Amino acid sequence: MNLVQIEEVLNDQRENFSGKSAGITRDVRFEKYLKHPRIVVISGVRRAGKSTLLKQFSERIENFHFANFDDERLIDFSLDDFQTMMLAFHKRSSSKNIILDEIQNIDGWERFVRRIHDEGYKIILTGSNAKLLSSELGTHLTGRYVKLELFPFSFKEFLKFKGADTNQITTKTKAEILTHFDNYLRDGGFPEYLIYDDPEFLKRTYDDILYRDIITKHGIRNVKQFKQLSHYLFSNFTKDLSYNSLKTPLGFSNITTITNYIHYLEESYLLFELFSFDYSIKKQRVHPRKIYAIDNKLRNVVSFSFSKEYGNNLENIVFLELKRRGRDIYYYRKKGECDFVIQNRGVVTKLVQVTFVLSDENRQREIDGVVEAMNNLNCETGIIITVSQDEIIHFKGKKITVVSAWRWLLDRIIE
């Protein structure tokens, strides 16, 4: 591409970007990332709001350059064109702040980004898949980047979107928060779905990810089988999964193909695998996994689920929040079970159990699972998250905090 062509595209993009709404301010420590000397890599599922987050970053930068590579006019853009782009940037201003949207569409982009970072540029970039945080970055940008993974709205952000007041909890505001929580449990956090209330938006997003980010990119030939696997996983979220159990009913000839397909789904942030906790990584891989979905509403649309799976939805929300908070997560199962084990640098710091209601029928089982894990993993902090209960339980010398989900999601645990 020549300079005139690139300038025209960049000028159009800059005008559109400047007029873009900044939306709901995300719970991101903007100053931390802006002051960080490394490349800021924003990664996450399609339509979670990465481009809007870039707008929020740009409003905190005095002067910057911008390019969006998810533009059909740049379909012939190649690695050699980056230098021409830099010339176009510097004709506009001498700023050393550069924002690059959907950079993964350009082969070899990481070499260009590494070079200009080493020349002293501040770079913020986005991409739609987790591969941005693995092979390309690990090979070419080791030690040069800091990651920021963006998910659909958290409950805090959902309440901002709804205009709810959470500064002071009164009977009235609590009732409002509980109503919003019921909706969040059902509707998830994709911004555009919440604006337009159109399930077809989520279906299109899912199909775009399958076809554009996975099937085309990885050259999957048996599309029907791949889609059947994806549908099965979405339909069985929060449940145990072993690769062997999938092989025969879904018609796979080998486990390697299943492993690769699930890896592709994780790369695209549609699904997540959770491993059983064990100090031996080899043993972790032997036990069944559990599967979680990027969003409750997307999951329900994809799996054609119309049943009220409140408990599974709640567990999925807690898992996603732990991911947002950057926790290293596993599950625990011996005699009993605990939903989430939180580990930090080899030390178990917290145990989290999730149940929709702590009732007479399940109370002892849920408590026993936490206490067993606390004893075996030498952990002093146990939490049971429910939809609306709050209490302190002292059992066999252990203290367990029972907290309603909305309080936990808002970081307002009462101890």
C-alpha positions in Angstrom: 0.0 0.0 0.0 1.2 3.5 -0.7 1.4 6.5 1.6 -1.7 8.2 0.2 -3.9 5.1 0.6 -2.7 4.5 4.2 -3.2 8.2 5.1 -6.7 8.2 3.8 -7.7 5.1 5.9 -6.0 6.4 9.0 -7.6 9.8 8.8 -11.1 8.2 8.4 -10.4 5.9 11.3 -9.2 8.7 13.5 -12.3 10.7 12.8 -14.6 7.7 13.6 -12.6 6.9 16.7 -12.8 10.5 18.0 -16.6 10.4 17.6 -17.0 7.1 19.3 -18.7 6.9 22.7 -16.5 6.0 25.7 -19.4 3.9 27.1 -19.4 2.6 30.6 -16.0 3.2 32.3 -14.5 -0.3 32.9 -13.0 -1.3 36.2 -9.4 -0.9 35.0 -6.5 0.8 36.7 -5.8 3.1 33.7 -2.9 5.0 35.3 -1.1 1.7 36.2 -1.1 0.7 32.5 -0.4 4.1 31.1 2.7 4.5 33.4 3.9 1.0 32.7 7.0 1.0 30.5 5.9 -2.1 28.7 3.6 -2.7 25.8 0.0 -3.0 27.0 -1.8 -5.9 25.4 -5.6 -6.0 25.7 -7.0 -9.4 24.8 -10.5 -10.9 25.2 -13.5 -12.4 23.5 -15.1 -10.6 20.5 -17.6 -7.9 21.3 -16.6 -7.6 25.0 -15.7 -3.9 24.5 -12.0 -3.8 23.7 -12.3 -1.0 21.2 -14.4 1.0 23.7 -11.7 0.4 26.3 -9.2 1.8 23.9 -11.3 4.9 23.6 -11.3 5.2 27.4 -7.5 4.9 27.4 -7.2 7.5 24.6 -9.1 10.0 26.7 -6.4 9.8 29.3 -3.6 10.5 26.7 -2.9 14.0 25.5 -1.8 13.0 22.0 -1.8 9.7 20.2 -1.8 7.8 16.9 -4.5 5.2 16.1 -5.0 2.4 13.6 -7.7 -0.3 13.4 -6.7 -3.4 11.4 -10.2 -4.9 11.4 -10.8 -2.7 8.3 -11.4 -4.2 4.8 -9.4 -1.4 3.3 -6.3 -2.7 5.0 -6.8 -6.3 3.8 -3.6 -6.0 1.7 -1.7 -4.4 4.5 1.5 -6.3 5.2 4.6 -6.2 7.5 6.4 -3.9 5.0 3.6 -1.3 5.2 4.1 -0.6 8.9 7.0 1.8 8.1 4.7 3.7 5.7 2.1 3.8 8.4 4.7 5.4 10.8 5.5 8.0 8.2 1.8 8.8 8.0 1.6 9.1 11.8 4.5 11.5 11.9 3.1 13.7 9.2 0.2 14.2 11.6 2.1 14.7 14.9 5.3 13.8 16.7 3.5 11.8 19.5 5.1 8.6 20.6 1.8 7.1 21.9 0.4 4.5 19.5 -3.0 2.6 19.8 -3.4 -0.4 17.6 -6.8 -2.2 17.3 -7.1 -5.9 16.2 -3.4 -6.1 15.5 -3.5 -9.9 15.1 -4.9 -9.5 11.6 -1.4 -8.6 10.3 1.1 -11.3 10.0 4.4 -10.5 11.6 3.0 -7.6 13.6 5.0 -8.5 16.7 8.3 -7.7 15.0 7.2 -4.2 14.2 5.8 -3.7 17.7 9.0 -4.9 19.3 11.1 -2.5 17.2 9.1 0.6 17.9 8.8 -0.3 21.6 12.6 -0.5 21.7 12.7 2.9 20.1 10.7 4.4 23.0 7.1 4.3 21.9 4.2 3.7 24.3 2.0 1.1 22.7 -1.5 -0.1 23.6 -2.9 -2.9 21.4 -5.8 -5.2 21.2 -6.6 -8.6 19.7 -9.5 -11.1 19.9 -7.8 -14.3 21.0 -5.6 -15.6 23.7 -2.8 -16.5 21.3 -1.8 -12.8 21.6 -0.7 -13.8 25.1 1.0 -17.0 24.2 3.1 -18.0 21.2 3.6 -14.6 19.4 4.3 -12.7 22.6 6.4 -15.4 24.2 8.6 -15.7 21.1 9.1 -12.1 20.1 8.0 -9.9 23.0 9.3 -11.7 26.1 9.7 -9.2 28.9 8.3 -6.3 26.8 4.5 -6.6 27.5 1.9 -6.5 30.3 -1.4 -8.2 29.6 -4.9 -6.9 30.3 -7.6 -9.5 29.7 -11.1 -8.0 29.1 -14.3 -9.9 29.8 -17.9 -9.0 29.4 -19.3 -6.7 32.1 -18.6 -7.6 35.7 -21.5 -7.1 38.1 -20.0 -3.8 39.2 -20.0 -2.7 35.5 -23.4 -4.1 34.9 -24.7 -1.9 37.8 -23.0 1.1 36.3 -24.7 0.4 33.0 -28.0 0.2 34.7 -27.4 3.5 36.6 -27.7 1.8 40.0 -26.4 3.6 43.1 -24.1 1.3 45.2 -22.3 4.0 47.3 -24.6 3.6 50.2 -26.6 0.4 50.8 -30.1 1.0 52.1 -33.1 -1.2 52.0 -34.2 0.5 48.8 -30.9 0.2 47.0 -30.4 -3.3 48.2 -33.7 -4.3 46.7 -32.7 -2.6 43.5 -29.3 -4.4 43.5 -30.9 -7.8 44.1 -33.3 -7.2 41.1 -30.3 -6.3 38.9 -28.4 -9.4 40.2 -31.3 -11.6 39.0 -31.1 -10.0 35.6 -27.3 -10.3 35.5 -27.5 -14.0 36.4 -29.7 -14.5 33.4 -28.5 -11.9 30.9 -24.8 -11.9 31.3 -22.6 -9.0 30.5 -22.1 -8.5 26.7 -22.6 -4.7 26.3 -24.4 -4.8 23.0 -26.8 -7.5 24.1 -27.7 -5.5 27.1 -28.3 -2.4 25.0 -30.4 -4.0 22.3 -31.8 -7.2 24.1 -31.3 -9.2 20.9 -30.3 -12.9 21.3 -29.4 -12.9 17.6 -26.4 -10.6 18.4 -25.0 -13.3 20.7 -25.6 -16.0 18.1 -23.8 -13.9 15.4 -20.9 -13.3 17.8 -20.6 -17.0 18.5 -20.7 -17.9 14.8 -18.1 -15.2 14.0 -15.8 -16.6 16.6 -16.2 -20.2 15.4 -15.8 -19.4 11.7 -13.4 -16.4 11.7 -11.2 -17.1 14.7 -11.2 -20.9 14.7 -12.4 -22.8 11.7 -10.8 -20.6 9.0 -7.7 -19.8 11.0 -6.9 -23.5 11.9 -8.2 -25.1 8.7 -10.8 -27.3 10.4 -12.2 -29.6 7.8 -14.9 -31.5 9.8 -16.9 -28.4 10.7 -19.9 -30.3 11.8 -18.0 -32.4 14.3 -16.2 -29.3 15.7 -19.5 -27.5 16.2 -21.1 -30.5 17.8 -18.2 -30.6 20.3 -18.6 -26.9 21.1 -22.4 -27.3 21.5 -21.8 -30.2 23.9 -19.4 -28.3 26.0 -21.6 -25.3 26.3 -24.6 -27.5 27.2 -22.6 -29.2 30.0 -20.8 -26.2 31.5 -19.7 -26.5 35.2 -19.8 -30.3 34.9 -17.0 -32.9 34.8 -15.4 -33.6 31.5 -12.9 -36.3 30.3 -11.6 -36.4 26.8 -12.2 -40.1 26.6 -15.9 -39.7 27.4 -16.2 -37.4 24.4 -14.5 -39.6 21.8 -17.1 -42.2 21.0 -20.4 -40.3 21.3 -19.1 -37.4 19.2 -17.4 -39.7 16.6 -13.8 -38.6 17.1 -11.0 -41.0 16.0 -8.4 -39.7 18.5 -8.1 -37.6 21.6 -5.6 -35.3 20.1 -8.2 -33.7 17.9 -10.5 -33.2 20.9 -7.6 -31.6 22.8 -6.8 -29.2 19.9 -10.4 -28.2 19.4 -10.9 -27.4 23.1 -7.6 -25.4 23.0 -8.9 -23.4 20.1 -12.1 -22.6 22.0 -10.1 -21.5 25.0 -7.8 -19.3 22.7 -10.9 -17.5 21.6 -12.2 -17.0 25.2 -15.4 -18.9 24.5 -14.8 -21.6 27.1 -12.4 -22.3 30.0 -11.1 -25.5 31.4 -10.6 -25.9 35.2 -8.3 -28.6 36.5 -8.4 -30.5 39.8 -5.9 -29.2 42.3 -2.8 -31.2 42.9 0.7 -30.3 43.7 1.7 -32.7 40.9 0.9 -31.1 37.5 0.9 -34.6 36.0 -1.8 -35.7 38.4 -3.8 -32.6 37.6 -4.0 -33.6 34.0 -5.2 -37.1 34.8 -8.4 -36.0 36.7 -11.5 -34.8 34.9 -11.7 -31.1 33.9 -14.7 -28.8 34.4 -15.8 -26.4 31.7 -17.0 -22.8 32.2 -18.4 -20.4 29.6 -17.5 -16.8 28.9 -21.1 -15.5 29.5 -24.3 -17.0 30.9 -26.6 -15.6 28.2 -24.3 -16.5 25.3 -24.1 -20.0 26.8 -27.9 -20.3 27.0 -28.4 -19.0 23.4 -25.8 -21.4 22.0 -26.9 -24.5 23.9 -30.7 -23.7 23.4 -31.1 -24.0 27.1 -34.4 -22.8 28.5 -34.2 -24.5 31.9 -33.6 -22.4 35.0 -30.1 -23.6 35.9 -29.6 -21.0 38.6 -27.0 -22.9 40.5 -24.8 -23.5 37.4 -25.2 -19.9 36.3 -24.1 -18.7 39.7 -21.1 -20.9 39.8 -20.2 -19.7 36.3 -20.4 -16.1 37.4 -18.1 -16.7 40.4 -15.6 -18.5 38.1 -15.6 -15.6 35.7 -15.1 -13.0 38.5 -12.2 -15.0 39.8 -10.7 -14.9 36.3 -11.3 -11.2 36.1 -9.4 -10.7 39.4 -6.5 -12.7 38.0 -6.7 -15.6 40.3 -5.0 -18.9 39.8 -8.0 -21.3 40.1 -8.5 -25.1 40.5 -11.2 -27.3 42.0 -10.8 -29.7 44.9 -12.2 -33.2 45.1 -11.3 -36.1 47.5 -14.1 -37.4 49.8 -15.9 -34.1 49.4 -15.7 -31.3 46.9 -14.9 -27.6 46.9 -15.7 -25.6 43.8 -12.7 -23.3 43.7 -9.2 -23.5 45.1 -7.3 -20.1 44.9 -3.5 -20.5 44.7 -0.8 -17.9 44.8 2.8 -18.9 44.0 2.3 -22.5 45.2 0.4 -21.6 48.4 -3.4 -22.1 48.7 -4.8 -18.8 50.0 -8.6 -19.2 49.8 -11.3 -21.8 49.2 -14.6 -20.9 47.6 -17.7 -23.0 47.6 -20.8 -22.0 45.5 -24.4 -23.1 46.1 -27.5 -21.2 45.2 -29.1 -21.8 48.6 -27.6 -23.2 51.7 -30.5 -25.5 52.8 -31.1 -28.2 55.4 -30.6 -30.7 52.6 -27.2 -29.6 51.4 -25.8 -27.6 54.3 -23.6 -30.3 55.8 -22.3 -31.5 52.5 -21.3 -28.0 51.4 -19.6 -27.2 54.8 -17.8 -30.6 54.9 -16.4 -30.0 51.4 -14.9 -26.7 52.5 -13.6 -28.0 55.8 -12.0 -31.0 54.2 -10.2 -28.8 51.7 -9.1 -26.4 54.4 -7.6 -29.2 56.5 -5.9 -31.0 53.6 -4.6 -27.9 51.9 -3.6 -26.0 55.1 -5.8 -23.0 54.3 -7.5 -20.8 56.9 -9.9 -18.9 54.6 -13.1 -20.6 53.5 -16.1 -18.9 51.8 -19.5 -20.2 50.7 -21.2 -17.9 48.2 -25.0 -18.1 48.0 -27.5 -16.0 46.2 -28.8 -14.2 49.3 -27.5 -15.6 52.6 -24.9 -14.1 55.0 -23.6 -15.7 58.1 -20.5 -16.9 59.9 -20.1 -20.6 60.5 -17.7 -22.1 63.1 -17.3 -25.8 62.5 -14.5 -28.2 63.8 -12.3 -25.2 64.6 -12.7 -23.6 61.2 -14.4 -20.3 60.4 -16.4 -20.2 57.2 -17.9 -16.9 55.8 -21.2 -17.4 54.1 -21.8 -14.4 51.8 -24.5 -13.4 49.3 -23.2 -13.3 45.8 -23.9 -9.6 45.2 -21.9 -8.6 48.2 -18.9 -10.8 47.1 -19.1 -9.4 43.6 -19.0 -5.9 44.9 -16.1 -6.7 47.3 -18.3 -6.2 50.3 -17.8 -9.3 52.4 -19.1 -9.0 55.9 -16.9 -10.8 58.4 
